[in-house]
Amino acid sequence: MWNGELRARVEGLQWAMALDVLRAGGTAIVEWGTWSRDERECLRAEAAALGARTELLFLDVPADVLWARIEERGMEDPPMKHADVVAMHEFIQSQRPDEAERSAFDKVL
């Protein structure tokens, strides 16, 4: 069952650890779904405040490809519904990085 509260706690712990890595001069990669512009900006600003370089990589995958991968993997518990994938994809598309957002991040080396 989807547990948004638990997910938020886990991501919060991961981000706290990532900030510790950045403070120590290391590299941290956020790999969970930062779907909204506001969330991406918050993470970017916190990392940049520590003097860390920030890069944004956006993978633009069609909903049908996402659904095919989910079906092929067959490991979602509970199983995902096609309609849910389409709805998530539509939200992500509404929040895709524009040029203004991309320019806030450092260039990918």
N, C-alpha and C positions, 0 to 999 in steps of 0.2 A: 504494500500500500504506500502511496506517495505521502511523505511526511515533510511538508515545507518547513516546519519549525526545526526539525532535526537537520535538514539540509542547510538551513541558515546557520545553525550552530557549527556544523562541520566546516562550512566555507569560512566562517569567522575565525575558527581555529587555524585553518590553512592560511588565511591571509595574515594572521598574527605571526605565524611562523615565517611566511614569506618576507614580511617586514623585518624580522630579526635577521634573515639571510641578507637582505639588502643593506641593513645597517652594518653588517660585518663585511660588506664589499663584494658579496656574492651575487649570483644571478638567480632570479626566481621567475618561474613561468606559471601564469594563471591559466589553467586549462579547463576550468568549469565554464558553464555557459554564461558569459557576460552579455546577455541579450540586449540590455537597454543602454542607451547612451549615458544616462545618469550613473548607472553602475560603473561603466567603463571609465567615465570621467572621475569618479570618486577614487577608484583604484589608481588611475594615472596620476592624479594630483598628490595622493599620499606617497606614492613611490618617488615622484619627482621632487617632493619636499625633502626627501632623504638624499637627493642628489643622484638618484638612479636614472639611467636611461630607460625610456619607455618605448616599446614598439607595439604596434597593433597589426595583427594578422587576422584577416577576415576571410573565412572560407565560405564561399557562396555556392551552396549545393542545392539543386532543385529538390522540391519536396518528394517527387517520385523516386529520386535516387536515395534520399534519406529513408523512405519507407522500404525500399527494396533491401537496403542494408540491414534495417531492423528485422525484417522478415527472415533474411538469410541467417542472421546471427541467432535469432530465436531464443534469446536469453532474458528478455525483459520480464520482470516479475513485480507487479502484475503486467500482463501483456498490454502493449500500447495499441491504441485504436488508430486507424488511418486518419479519421477526422481530427484526432488530437494532434497528430503530426502536422497535418495541414494547418491547423489553427496556430500551432507554435511557429511554423514556418512563416505564416502571414505576419505574426507579431515581429519576428526577427527581421523580415523584409521592411517593416515599417520603421525599424530602428537601425537600419544598416548605416554604417559610418559614411558621412558625407565628407566633402573636402575640408570643411572647417574642422570637423572632429579629427580627421586624419592629420591635419597640419599641427595639431596640438602634441602629437606623438613625435618621437625622434624617428628619423629615417631608418629603415631596416638596412643593416650593414651587409 
